[in-house]
Amino acid sequence: MFDVAGKIAVVTGAASGIGRALALRLAQEGVAQVVCVDLNGAGAQEVATACGGVAYQVNVAVEAEIAALITQVEADVGPIDLFCSNAGIMVQGGAEVPDADWQRIWDINVMAHVWAARHVVPRMIARGGGYLLNTASAAGLLSQVGSAPYSVTKHAAVGLAEWLALTHGDDGIGVSVLCPQAVRSEMTRGLGDSVASLDGLLEPEPVAEACVQAIRDGTFLVLPHPEVLGYFRKKGEDYDRWIGGMRKLNRQFNPR
């Protein structure tokens, strides 16, 4: 159980989409301060103004900027109780995607979580505990038709969250990992009827609500699309059959 009321919460990717909805929802829950973080500084400030929080412009693809953010927030605002590492990007394509694009999505979708944990978890442990919410994707449990970089990085993000939970649970660190399918955001803008939206394109607000409930209950896996759990179970029960089904989806959405 983790009560966010009276706590200091950091949300990255807060200028839009899930991050914006999460910042606003946490404010409704009575957090002491919401720290809105985004590469889009003006967007972060707009959300901070709406929720009575503070804004920081940060590039989460750079470890030094995440480290500086954590140091500055703890000096100027107070000790971070909840860190929502939410920023993420999509890159379409497969093994042919240029190395620079692979590195960029790796830094944002994986290393940003690593760097946040590296610099905030020791502080949390020293204070007796804290909470991490890492945004991954249903692609991290299943796969992403049409995007190897997204699938690979989201699998890694889930693996990191698992490791943090099993390693630091006894240190008082709670961990949840968010794994939705398609959510209305800048990432999904213009994608239309993509494979990720087969079970519906969710608005960010119910996703934020699912996150708050998971944090409150200490639930590791956050699945705003409940169908994902069934797919995940089927994958584990018969991996080859599951791959066969995914090949059908690939033929449907990526015709040769």
Secondary structure, 3 states (H helix, E strand, C coil): CCCCCCCEEEEECCCCHHHHHHHHHHHHCCCCEEEEEECCHHHHHHHHHHHCCEEEECCCCCHHHHHHHHHHHHHHCCCCCEEEECCCCCCCECCCCCHHHHHHHHHHHHHHHHHHHHHHHHHHHHHCCEEEEEECCHHHCCCCCCEHHHHHHHHHHHHHHHHHHHHHHHHCEEEEEECCCCECCCCCCCCCCCHHHCCCCECHHHHHHHHHHHHHHCCCEECCCCHHHHHHHHHHHCHHHHHHHHHHHHHHHCCC
